[in-house]
């Protein structure tokens, strides 16, 4: 696991991004960040790598294309960023 990887607790929960990695090979702790859905805040915590599993990241809803095969640029739906803008 490295900085930028998307992970999730093995027991479930939000998708998180590793924001700080181990200091050395013997260190098994990583710092993860995620968006709090109820408050639009960013959560951060240190987890042991054994508690995490690699997750498949979902594409951001603000960058969805209009449809398959469209030659147009993706649309930017600002409603997905409500509370951030």
N, C-alpha and C positions, 0 to 999 in steps of 0.2 A: 504494500500500500504506500502511496506517495501523495504529496500535495497535489490537490486538484481532483483526486479520485472521488467518485460519488459512492457513498456507503450508506448502510442502514444497520441498526441494531439487529442482531439475530432474532430478537424477540419482537421486532416490528418497530413502528414509529416513523417519523418523517425521514425523507431523504436528506442526507447531510454531505457536505463537502469537506474533505480533509484540508485544513488551513495551515497546519504546522505538523511536521513529521518528527520522527524520532531523532534525537541528538546523535545517536550512534546505533550500531547494529544490535547491541544488547538491550536497547530501550524499546519496549513494546507499547508505549503510549503514543497516541496521536490526538491532536486537537481538531475537533469537528465544529462546523458552523451550519446552521439551518435557519429557515424563516419560520417564525412563530405565526401560525395562521390566525390566531385570535387577536393579536395585537400588532402585527406587521413589524415586530421587532426581530432582531437577529439573535438567536440563541447560540451559545458556545459552551463546550464542555470537553474535558479530556477523558478519553476512553482507552481501555486496553484493546489492542488489535484483535484479541481473541473474542471480544464481544461483538465485532462488526463483520459484515459480509459485503462484498461488492454488490452494487445495485446498478440496474440499468436506468440511466437518467432519462426522464421524459423531456421532450422538446418544450421550450418555453412557450406558453400560449400566446404571447405577444408577437411571435415571429411565424405564425402559421401561414402557409400559402393559401391562396384562394381555392385551389383545387389541383388535383393531379394533372400534370401535363401543361399547366398554364405557363406561358412564357413571361408573365408579369412578375414584378418584384413582390416578395411577401408583404402582406399588409401588416400594419402595426396597430393592434387593438389596444388602445390606451385604457380600456376598462379593466384589463388584467393587472394594471399597475395602480389601481385605485388605492389611495393611501400612501403611495410612494411619490407621486408627482405633485 
